[in-house]
Amino acid sequence: MRELFFLLAAFFHDLATGFWLACFFLLPLVKDNPGARGFLRQALVVSFLLIVLTGVPRFLELRRSSPSPLKRRFLLLKHLILIPLLIGGTLWVRFF
């Protein structure tokens, strides 16, 4: 059961990340449609929350499984790049 939980958390984390990215890139294309723009802005924020909520179990599982030092280094680098982009992009779209 524990493995299924972490598998689902990983799936929804990746799905929400893809959805966030799609919303971010679609927003400029619907700038003349306020209804679609509002929906995409809300979907982007919900996706952000899902990314964070499902990222916590992934982090805990990663610490328990102790991956190789190289994999750990690349995951750290990836998240050091992506987390500021995710937060900055969400704030930019939400408030500007």
Summary of the structure (lengths in Angstrom):
residues: 96
radius of gyration: 15.4
end to end distance: 42.8
largest distance: 48.6
contacts: 235
relative contact order: 0.13
helix: 92%
strand: 0%
